[in-house]
């Protein structure tokens, strides 16, 4: 069931991210025109999530589960890197430029955490750590 929820969340995210340019004029300049430059990476990440979770909803041996998680995490890392480099937001008029710096710092932390996640999933794919459901952990 968690994989179906992840698919639904990714589909909703896909719709929202791609419609942001339509309502950016209501954000008082926070969302910049450069938003369209991050769409390819955001779409890549969410499509990877949809496909990966669909496969895992049907079939998930340990190595495949970890490998697909690594692929989805790599797609997410690409998205975060592109977002950081383009940074299609500007909070300087609304709350101050400190928010831009803060969000860039958060993105840097997200990149480091994502790289660690990729390493963990790749190691698990090699050694075949079994998949455990949330219910099994309780």
Order of alpha helices (4+ residues) and beta strands (2+ residues): alpha-alpha-alpha-alpha-alpha
